[in-house]
Amino acid sequence: MADLKRYTAQVPLGEGCLVSIEGPEHNHIANVMRHQKGDKVILLNGDGYDYTAEIIAITKKRAQLQVLSKEKNHRHTHIRLAMLCALLKGDAGDWQAVKLSELGAHLLIPFVSKNCVVRGESNRAERLRRAALESSKQCKRAVPMEVTEIMGFNVALDSVEDYNIKIIAYEGERKATLKEALSGVERGISVAVAIGPEGGFAEEEVSLALQKGFKPVTLGKTVLKADTAAIAAASAILFEAGEWAFE
């Protein structure tokens, strides 16, 4: 099963059911991977299971598959990690979404802040969702990382009000470390991390985050690029929570 290609089917799935796939996923099945009748694949619908299915027919517009079996997918983290990330220029935001998905983040909240170079183009959130979805298939997740609509910074902070641990990475912080902020982190809790844009957070934005219960931390002696900072912080948090183990 581990070597079978993975495709999404946004419909209820169960053993024995028939599934029709059209659109981009059909194109990938038929024209990119050139699957044929009788090939087996994995279908995903975001419910946490891998569904092994057999292709029973392929036409120019759709593929018909029959689900043979299902298996619980255990490739998920046991802490709920939300990454609040400022919009980045070029492809950096897409790359960031891909890597956060690979690491196991549950939620990506893209936001616009004072020093953002780019603003919320109409298709940016959808681009991030597609990047996260494709990444989830590559890294064998059954539940893709959720990507919200683009928010203002204030709204983004409020959206994680109930999280157990809230952190803002701030290059002006010199003493408080990420490890200290994660004291007591364990499976079952929620962690939210705010990462600024290429120009960094404005002082008033950091003050706002502190008012809303976020703790400022340094990510080390060097100044990290915004996309690097998100990946570094997520990696450190998941490691500290004991998530870098296959169990």
C-alpha positions as CSV (number, residue, x, y, z in Angstrom):
1,M,0.0,0.0,0.0
2,A,2.8,2.4,0.8
3,D,3.8,2.7,-2.9
4,L,0.4,3.3,-4.3
5,K,-0.3,6.7,-5.7
6,R,-2.7,8.9,-3.7
7,Y,-5.7,10.9,-5.0
8,T,-8.5,12.9,-3.4
9,A,-12.2,12.2,-3.7
10,Q,-14.4,14.7,-1.9
11,V,-17.2,12.2,-1.4
12,P,-18.1,9.7,1.4
13,L,-16.1,6.5,0.9
14,G,-16.6,3.0,2.1
15,E,-15.6,-0.6,1.2
16,G,-17.3,-1.7,-2.0
17,C,-18.5,1.8,-3.1
18,L,-18.0,3.1,-6.6
19,V,-16.3,6.5,-7.1
20,S,-16.2,8.7,-10.1
21,I,-13.3,11.1,-10.4
22,E,-13.2,14.0,-12.8
23,G,-11.3,17.3,-13.3
24,P,-7.7,17.8,-12.2
25,E,-7.5,14.5,-10.3
26,H,-8.7,12.6,-13.3
27,N,-6.1,14.4,-15.5
28,H,-3.4,13.3,-13.0
29,I,-4.7,9.7,-13.0
30,A,-5.1,9.3,-16.8
31,N,-2.6,11.7,-18.4
32,V,0.2,12.3,-15.9
33,M,0.5,8.9,-14.2
34,R,-1.1,7.1,-17.1
35,H,-2.9,4.6,-14.9
36,Q,-4.8,1.8,-16.5
37,K,-7.8,-0.3,-15.7
38,G,-6.9,-2.7,-12.9
39,D,-4.4,-0.4,-11.3
40,K,-4.8,0.2,-7.5
41,V,-4.5,3.6,-5.9
42,I,-5.2,5.2,-2.5
43,L,-8.2,7.5,-2.3
44,L,-8.5,10.2,0.4
45,N,-11.4,12.3,1.5
46,G,-10.0,13.9,4.7
47,D,-11.7,11.6,7.2
48,G,-8.4,10.1,8.4
49,Y,-8.5,6.8,6.5
50,D,-6.6,5.5,3.4
51,Y,-8.9,3.8,1.0
52,T,-7.4,1.3,-1.4
53,A,-9.4,1.3,-4.7
54,E,-9.1,-0.4,-8.0
55,I,-9.6,1.5,-11.3
56,I,-12.4,-0.3,-13.2
57,A,-12.7,2.2,-16.1
58,I,-11.0,5.3,-17.5
59,T,-12.5,7.6,-20.2
60,K,-11.3,10.9,-21.5
61,K,-13.4,12.8,-18.8
62,R,-13.5,10.5,-15.8
63,A,-12.1,7.5,-14.0
64,Q,-14.3,5.0,-12.2
65,L,-12.9,3.2,-9.2
66,Q,-14.2,0.7,-6.6
67,V,-13.1,0.9,-3.0
68,L,-11.6,-2.4,-1.9
69,S,-10.6,-1.7,1.7
70,K,-9.8,1.1,4.2
71,E,-7.1,1.5,6.8
72,K,-6.7,4.1,9.5
73,N,-3.9,6.5,8.7
74,H,-1.6,7.3,11.6
75,R,0.6,9.9,10.0
76,H,-0.7,12.8,12.0
77,T,0.5,14.8,15.0
78,H,-1.0,14.7,18.4
79,I,-0.7,18.4,19.1
80,R,-2.8,21.0,17.1
81,L,-0.3,23.3,15.6
82,A,-1.6,26.5,13.9
83,M,0.8,28.6,12.0
84,L,-0.1,32.3,11.5
85,C,2.0,33.4,8.6
86,A,2.2,36.8,6.9
87,L,1.8,36.7,3.1
88,L,5.1,36.4,1.2
89,K,6.0,37.6,-2.2
90,G,6.6,35.2,-5.2
91,D,6.5,31.5,-4.6
92,A,7.8,31.7,-1.0
93,G,4.3,31.4,0.5
94,D,3.5,28.3,-1.6
95,W,6.8,26.7,-0.5
96,Q,6.0,27.6,3.1
97,A,2.6,25.9,2.9
98,V,4.2,22.8,1.4
99,K,6.8,22.4,4.1
100,L,4.4,23.1,7.0
101,S,2.1,20.5,5.5
102,E,4.9,18.0,5.4
103,L,5.9,18.7,9.0
104,G,2.4,18.1,10.2
105,A,0.9,21.5,11.0
106,H,-2.9,21.3,11.3
107,L,-3.8,24.9,10.3
108,L,-2.3,27.7,8.2
109,I,-3.7,31.2,8.8
110,P,-2.3,33.6,6.1
111,F,-2.6,37.2,7.2
112,V,-1.7,40.7,6.0
113,S,0.3,43.0,8.3
114,K,1.8,46.4,8.1
115,N,5.1,45.4,6.5
116,C,3.7,42.8,4.0
117,V,5.1,43.4,0.5
118,V,2.1,41.7,-1.1
119,R,-1.6,41.9,-0.2
120,G,-4.5,39.4,-0.4
121,E,-4.9,38.7,-4.1
122,S,-8.2,36.9,-4.8
123,N,-6.6,33.6,-5.6
124,R,-3.8,33.5,-3.0
125,A,-5.6,31.5,-0.4
126,E,-6.7,28.9,-3.0
127,R,-3.1,28.6,-4.2
128,L,-2.0,27.9,-0.7
129,R,-4.7,25.3,-0.3
130,R,-3.7,23.5,-3.5
131,A,0.0,23.5,-2.4
132,A,-1.0,22.0,1.0
133,L,-3.2,19.4,-0.6
134,E,-0.6,18.2,-3.0
135,S,1.9,18.1,-0.2
136,S,-0.4,16.1,1.9
137,K,-0.6,13.4,-0.8
138,Q,3.2,13.3,-1.2
139,C,3.9,13.0,2.5
140,K,1.1,10.4,2.9
141,R,-1.2,12.4,5.2
142,A,-4.8,11.4,5.2
143,V,-6.1,14.8,6.5
144,P,-4.7,17.8,4.7
145,M,-3.5,20.9,6.5
146,E,-6.4,23.4,6.6
147,V,-5.8,26.8,5.0
148,T,-8.1,29.6,6.0
149,E,-9.0,32.7,4.1
150,I,-6.6,35.6,4.2
151,M,-7.1,37.7,7.4
152,G,-6.0,41.0,8.9
153,F,-3.4,40.5,11.6
154,N,-5.9,41.4,14.4
155,V,-8.5,38.9,13.2
156,A,-5.8,36.2,12.8
157,L,-4.8,36.7,16.4
158,D,-8.4,36.4,17.6
159,S,-9.0,33.2,15.6
160,V,-6.6,31.3,17.9
161,E,-7.9,32.9,21.1
162,D,-8.6,29.5,22.8
163,Y,-5.2,27.9,22.0
164,N,-3.1,26.6,25.0
165,I,0.2,28.2,24.0
166,K,0.5,31.3,21.8
167,I,3.9,32.5,20.5
168,I,5.1,35.3,18.3
169,A,8.5,35.1,16.7
170,Y,10.1,38.6,17.1
171,E,13.6,39.6,16.0
172,G,13.6,42.3,18.6
173,E,13.4,39.8,21.4
174,R,16.8,38.9,22.9
175,K,16.1,36.8,26.0
176,A,12.9,34.7,25.8
177,T,13.5,31.4,23.9
178,L,11.1,29.2,22.1
179,K,12.1,26.3,24.4
180,E,11.0,28.4,27.4
181,A,7.7,29.3,25.8
182,L,7.0,25.6,25.2
183,S,7.4,24.6,28.8
184,G,4.8,22.0,29.5
185,V,4.0,21.3,25.9
186,E,2.7,17.8,25.5
187,R,0.4,15.7,23.2
188,G,-3.2,16.9,23.1
189,I,-2.6,20.6,23.5
190,S,-2.8,23.4,20.9
191,V,0.0,25.7,19.9
192,A,-0.3,28.8,17.7
193,V,2.8,30.6,16.3
194,A,2.8,34.0,14.5
195,I,5.5,34.6,11.9
196,G,5.9,38.0,10.3
197,P,6.5,39.2,6.7
198,E,9.9,39.9,5.0
199,G,9.9,43.3,6.7
200,G,9.2,41.9,10.1
201,F,6.5,42.8,12.6
202,A,5.9,46.5,13.5
203,E,6.3,47.2,17.2
204,E,2.6,48.0,17.5
205,E,1.7,44.6,16.1
206,V,3.9,42.9,18.7
207,S,2.2,44.9,21.4
208,L,-1.2,43.8,20.1
209,A,-0.1,40.2,20.1
210,L,1.1,40.5,23.7
211,Q,-2.2,42.0,24.7
212,K,-3.9,38.9,23.2
213,G,-1.8,36.5,25.2
214,F,1.1,35.8,22.8
215,K,4.6,35.4,24.2
216,P,7.5,36.9,22.2
217,V,10.4,34.6,21.5
218,T,13.7,34.8,19.7
219,L,14.6,32.2,17.0
220,G,18.3,32.5,17.5
221,K,21.2,34.8,16.8
222,T,20.8,35.1,13.1
223,V,17.9,36.9,11.4
224,L,15.9,34.2,9.5
225,K,13.9,34.8,6.3
226,A,10.2,34.7,7.0
227,D,9.6,31.3,5.2
228,T,12.6,29.8,7.0
229,A,11.4,31.1,10.4
230,A,8.1,29.3,10.0
231,I,9.7,26.0,9.1
232,A,12.3,26.3,11.9
233,A,9.7,27.2,14.5
234,A,7.3,24.4,13.5
235,S,10.1,21.8,13.5
236,A,11.3,22.8,16.9
237,I,7.8,22.7,18.4
238,L,7.0,19.3,17.0
239,F,10.3,18.0,18.2
240,E,9.8,19.4,21.7
241,A,6.3,17.8,21.8
242,G,7.7,14.4,21.0
243,E,6.2,14.2,17.5
244,W,9.4,13.1,15.8
245,A,8.6,9.5,16.4
246,F,6.5,7.0,14.5
247,E,3.9,6.2,17.0
